[in-house]
Amino acid sequence: MAQRPHVLLSAAVSIDGYLDDTSEDRLMLSNDADFDRVDEVRAESDAIMIGAGTIRADNPRLLVKSDARRAARVARGLPEFPLKVTLTASGNLDADAKFWHFGGEKLVYTTDSGAEKLRERLRGLAEVVSLGPVIDDFGLILDDLGNRGIRRLMVEGGGQTHTAFLSQGLADEMHVVIAPLVVGQTTAPRFLSPADYVGGPSRRMKLLEARQIEDVALLRYAPKQESGL
């Protein structure tokens, strides 16, 4: 079996841990300098993943925006854009979403029932892979990506996807940007949800870096540290 990719979780959150507020407009938590940093991390990745909820809520293109970074990828023998990956249990994704129509190759992980919908709906737009009746073992996704030659996976959300990788002990690195604002809305989407996390609260992560980027703070963690380290 091929080696699983290095999994990097990336998110910008409010001081009280929210990814967005409850308004119709997306809450801009980060700043231009940090957006450029994220673009650099995308360019260094073999694949970028978001959940179906993020596609529905934000309708992102999920691209490497820098011409120079895309050119550098091509010069290294890589595709201009990383593989774009999403996952959905229901298969309820709109074929008109920007995710499908920009960038390079796309891949969707879904259930048996979701695959029936998506293979018809996304014909020619993405490869559809069924994981069985449910999506509960994210290790299967990493095994498949590893077999495809993916060595570095950047996961950009949303909260359910971040929670799944972290709670199953599958995240190798976390980039959490803290924005200087408070959302305070209990129904707003959170970075992480309640779950049975590997090791629980006794398992401390290792802080790799703390960096100020204008008015936000970047915290880099290694989640796979044993308790007490």
Secondary structure, 3 states (H helix, E strand, C coil): CCCCCEEEEEEEECCCCECCCCCCCCCCCCCHHHHHHHHHHHHCCCEEEEEHHHHHHHCCCCCCCCHHHHHHHHHCCCCCCCEEEEEECCCCCCCCCHHHCCCCCEEEEECHHHHHHHHHHCCCCCEEEECCCCCCCHHHHHHHHHHCCCCEEEECCCHHHHHHHHHCCCCCEEEEEECCCCCCCCCCCECCCCCCCCCHHHCCCEEEEEEEECCEEEEEEECCCCCCC
